[in-house]
Each structure stands twice: as C-alpha cells, then as structure tokens.
Amino acid sequence: MSREWSDAMAYQFFHIETYSQAPKKVRKTADHFNTAEQIEEEARRTPDYCQHVENPRPYLQLVNCTPIDEFIAQRRMKVAALTETVNTKGGGTYTRALRSDAATLYTEVHSHPVTSAAFLADPAAYRDEVKLWAAKVMKDFRARMPEGVVHTAVLHTDESHLHIHILAYNDADPKMDANKLHVGKKAAAEYRETHESDAIKSLDKPELAPLPLQPKKPKPSKNRTTQAKNDLRHAAAVDAWEGARAKLQAENEAMMADWRQRNHAHLKAGRLARGKAGDQEVYLATMQRAQDDYYDAVGLPCGFLRHGPRQERLSTKQYAARQREAKHKVKVAKKLEDEAAELGRVDKDLSMMRKELIEAASEREAELDAREEALEGKEQALQRRAAALDAREEDLTNAVGVMTQRFLLSSCC
C-alpha cells in the first residue's frame, strides 16, 4: 500500500470545529486566536494568514464542490445580510445584525499519514491511495451532512502531512448556525434542552464599596484672590478624592481577588465531586462515536489505525505490528473489492446475455407471428378464390341447363 508513511502518524486524524466573526482562543495557546475569516484565508493560502507555514504552496481544489473563492464570497455576503430580532425588558423588540460571536463557519481537517515531502518527491507513487482517501473523506462528509449545506474542500501539501480542509455553511438555517452541523455540539445542545442544568453555581460575589464621585470644579470668579483660593481648595479636594478612590479600589480589588480564589476552589471541588457535566458526557460520547464511524468509513478502508501508540501505551514493535496488520487489512479488503467487482462484471455480462437472448426470442416470436399472420391471409385469399370459382362453376352449370332446355324446346316445336 504505502511506501513511506510517517511512523509518528499512521493513525487517522479527523478534527471538526466551528468559527464566528469574533476571535476564538485556540486551546493550549497563550495568545493565538482564530476567526472565520482567518480560517478561510488560511485555507486558500493568503500570505498574511499562513505565516506558520514555512514554504506555502498553492492549495489543490477538490472537485464536485463549490470553488473556495466563490464559497468565501457567498458565505460573507450571506452573513452580512443576516439579522436577528431581540426582545427588550419592556416587552418590545428590535432588529440588529447577527451577533459577532454566532458561529457561521463549519470546518473539518483530515490528515493522511504520508508526509508532504514524500508525496512531492514522487506524486505518482502515492496518487492512487491519496485519491482513494480523498474520495472516502468527501463521500463520508456528504453522507453526514443534512440538506442545504454548501461546502468547499482543498488539499494542502505544504505542512508536515497531506491534509484536507473542508469548509461549510448551513444555508438551510435562518441564522446559518454552524453548531447545528457539529455533531458533538448539536448533541450537547439537545441534551441541555431536555435536562436540568447540573452546572456548579459560583459563590456570591462580594458587595463592593461604591467609589466616591469626583469633586466638581467651582464656578470661575472674577476676583483673582477668590479664584486662587477656590483652585487651591479644589486641588486639595481632588487629591483627597484620588487618595480615597485609590484606597477603595484597592480594597475592592483585594475582595475580588479573594473571591476569585475561593470561587475557583469551590468550582473545582464541586466539579470533582460531580464528575463531568451531563452535556459534557454526551458531547464526549458523541465525538467518540463520530471517530468510530469515521474509522469504519475512511480509516479502515485506507489502512489507518484508529488510535495512536500513546493512548494504548504500545511499544515500538507493537505499534509497527499494528501498522502492518492495518495495511494487510487494506490489501485483503482491496482483494475482496476486486473480486466483488469481477463478480459484478460477470453478473452484468450474464444479465446482458440473458437480455439479448430474451430480445432475440421476442424478435423470433414476432417474426413467426408475422409469418403465421401472412399464411392466414393467404389461406383466406385462397378460400375466397375457391368460393368465387365455385360460384362461377354454378353459374356456368345453370347457364348450360338453361341453354339445353331451350334447345329441347326448339327441337320439339
């Protein structure tokens, strides 16, 4: 199957996420944020958005989906036109643009074990397996998506491994809600709708001391002496105010710092006693099933492992054996597919032969029917001719009889 799969990644990699116009912090990073626009531009390799790639290469557009430039233009135009109705406390409503943190972009990343360097060095050697993988990925994606989903897909060959980016938007939803396409988030949301919240409540925040108001500046005086005294009194009042304000701010901040520390400990202890929240359990279980289903649809047919060596704590030899087993399964599956295809071709040929024989028999039967009909026509014609001859013979006989009778009568007379 493969000539040079990376030992560090012979297992499947399939990740899904949603993005909005508002920046979203990337997990396990200090200051890395992503937006929908940034993800789109990175996918189409716009220079300012892929600085993490050492030597960017043009993307390869996958077929049978919307071209990425057209996809991005359509999604942004639709998002800009979206509005939502908001209820006010007084019972009224007003319309505003869609919230910036509303997720409208759905994404998937699929990686292949072959390294980009190996693929670029000899594309022909990997073309068949990469084409099979890409076809399986796209077939599985389309099978999982509901109606009304617009998508694009591109292949990148400029990072450590070949990978496909799929971008999609939920055109059937009035708010283009991408979270409804995310199988885990959708399942968690449905759970929250039918179950009471088991979230751990925070401790009540401390009541902070109100800050004093800044002293008002006195009205200007025409008397310079009075004005000078007023300025001195106001400056002293401002100094006292600033001191009192700084003291109260420090006390308030100290109370909030103490509350945050106690609240953090309270939430941590509560979550430890509770375990994972119900919606978290549903989310994780759903994502686990999604990975299992993906393995059946893509990973196994392409020879990938379901898990990496760390999760099962496999030794190097055990992991290598697992890789060989996975590749052997692919060869067996390919052989079975080829045999099934050959049987399908034989069955198709037999069906064609049967069809041709039936058509030939039908044509022969029609020919015999036509000949029989022609013979019947000839027989009827002969019968009509015989009847005509009989009638003619009878007429002649009658005529001879009449003539004989006349002759006899004439002879007697």
QUIBEL-V292000 format. One record per residue. RES is the residue in one letter. SS is DSSP state (A for helix, B for strand, O for the rest). Layout:
[[RES SS] [RES SS]]
//
This chain:
[[M O] [S O] [R O] [E O] [W B] [S O] [D O] [A O] [M O] [A O] [Y B] [Q O] [F B] [F B] [H B] [I B] [E B] [T B] [Y B] [S O] [Q O] [A O] [P O] [K B] [K B] [V O] [R O] [K O] [T O] [A O] [D O] [H O] [F B] [N B] [T O] [A A] [E A] [Q A] [I A] [E A] [E A] [E A] [A A] [R O] [R O] [T O] [P A] [D A] [Y A] [C O] [Q O] [H O] [V O] [E O] [N O] [P O] [R O] [P O] [Y O] [L B] [Q B] [L O] [V O] [N O] [C O] [T O] [P O] [I A] [D A] [E A] [F A] [I A] [A A] [Q A] [R A] [R A] [M A] [K A] [V A] [A A] [A A] [L O] [T B] [E B] [T B] [V B] [N B] [T O] [K O] [G O] [G O] [G O] [T B] [Y B] [T B] [R B] [A B] [L O] [R O] [S O] [D O] [A O] [A O] [T O] [L B] [Y B] [T B] [E B] [V B] [H B] [S B] [H B] [P B] [V B] [T B] [S A] [A A] [A A] [F A] [L A] [A A] [D O] [P A] [A A] [A A] [Y A] [R A] [D A] [E A] [V A] [K A] [L A] [W A] [A A] [A A] [K A] [V A] [M A] [K A] [D A] [F A] [R A] [A A] [R A] [M O] [P O] [E O] [G O] [V B] [V B] [H B] [T B] [A B] [V B] [L B] [H B] [T O] [D O] [E O] [S O] [H B] [L B] [H B] [I B] [H B] [I B] [L B] [A B] [Y B] [N B] [D O] [A O] [D O] [P O] [K O] [M O] [D O] [A A] [N A] [K A] [L O] [H O] [V A] [G A] [K A] [K A] [A A] [A A] [A A] [E A] [Y A] [R A] [E A] [T A] [H O] [E O] [S O] [D O] [A O] [I O] [K O] [S O] [L O] [D O] [K O] [P O] [E O] [L O] [A O] [P O] [L O] [P O] [L O] [Q O] [P O] [K O] [K O] [P O] [K O] [P O] [S O] [K O] [N O] [R A] [T A] [T A] [Q A] [A A] [K A] [N A] [D A] [L A] [R A] [H A] [A A] [A A] [A A] [V A] [D A] [A A] [W A] [E A] [G A] [A A] [R A] [A A] [K A] [L A] [Q A] [A A] [E A] [N A] [E A] [A A] [M A] [M A] [A A] [D A] [W A] [R A] [Q A] [R A] [N A] [H A] [A A] [H A] [L A] [K A] [A A] [G A] [R A] [L A] [A A] [R A] [G O] [K O] [A O] [G A] [D A] [Q A] [E A] [V A] [Y A] [L A] [A A] [T A] [M A] [Q A] [R A] [A A] [Q A] [D A] [D A] [Y A] [Y A] [D A] [A A] [V A] [G A] [L A] [P A] [C A] [G O] [F O] [L B] [R O] [H O] [G O] [P A] [R A] [Q A] [E A] [R O] [L O] [S O] [T A] [K A] [Q A] [Y A] [A A] [A A] [R A] [Q A] [R A] [E A] [A A] [K A] [H A] [K A] [V A] [K A] [V A] [A A] [K A] [K A] [L A] [E A] [D A] [E A] [A A] [A A] [E A] [L A] [G A] [R A] [V A] [D A] [K A] [D A] [L A] [S A] [M A] [M A] [R A] [K A] [E A] [L A] [I A] [E A] [A A] [A A] [S A] [E A] [R A] [E A] [A A] [E A] [L A] [D A] [A A] [R A] [E A] [E A] [A A] [L A] [E A] [G A] [K A] [E A] [Q A] [A A] [L A] [Q A] [R A] [R A] [A A] [A A] [A A] [L A] [D A] [A A] [R A] [E A] [E A] [D A] [L A] [T A] [N A] [A A] [V A] [G A] [V A] [M A] [T A] [Q A] [R A] [F A] [L A] [L A] [S A] [S A] [C A] [C O]]
//
